[in-house]
Amino acid sequence: MFKTIGIFAHVDGGKTTFSEQLLYKNGSIRNLGRVDNQTAFLDCDNIEKERGITVRSSLVSFDAEGTKVQLIDTPGHVDFSAEVERAINVLDGAVLAVSGVEGIEAQTYTIWNALKEKKVPTIFFINKMDRDGADYEAVLKELKEKLEVPVISLEKVEKKGKEVIVSKLSKDEIIEQLSSVESGVDDIIESYLEDPSSISNEKLNKRIEELSQKGIINIVIGGSALKSIGTKE
């Protein structure tokens, strides 16, 4: 199986750090670089190193559980929107990172509208949850109200002191979120209401995967790319 995945965010949203973590965790790179230190594997251009931003899309391949993945790290700055649009045209799926502190920003709207227009299945990653002021629930609310995204959060993510606590939501909590989606989920809701035991966790996960691939819902998870929290998931 072969998949092309794009990583997107508003500038400084942490997408290159997120991509770096993916490459490091699957063994594609031996050392975990940082944008701030000008050591990020994907920001190899001198301008990118100096400015600390991605100015052109970078492509790298790796294997993930039997799937050959082509990962495209895209620019987040509005000046390089053409690079983003070109990347979107070849994607099987996308991860759109949103800062847990700043929330939805200008380029987030632009990227999301382009992904939605091309019907690219998209996962939202609420990033930077290690920073002071990060609020997972507030950003989740923004996604629903400002972007009008039918999002389904699979986790509860909280910052307690210096720790980021990630806990999986229960089957009941996920079903409750599904019940707020306007269409495409009636079958699983009806089955659950008739007999909750008929919907196993495995069956629920499979249905969420199908709904996500069709663009009926958008999965949301969270963590911190810098601290390697949530990136494996």
Buried (B, 14 or more C-beta within 10 A) or exposed (E): EEEBBBBBBBBBBBBBBBBBBBBBBBEBBEEBBBBEEEEBBBBEEEEBBEEBBBBBBBEBEBEBEEEEBBBBBBBBBEEBBEBBBEBBEEBBBBBBBBBBBBBBBEBBEBBBEBBBEBEBBBBBBBBBBBBEEBBBBEBBEBBBEBBEBBBBBBBBBBBEEEEBEBEEBEBEEBBEBBEEBEEBBEEBBEBBEEEEEEBEEEEBEEBBEEBBEEBBBBBBBBBBBBBBBBBEE
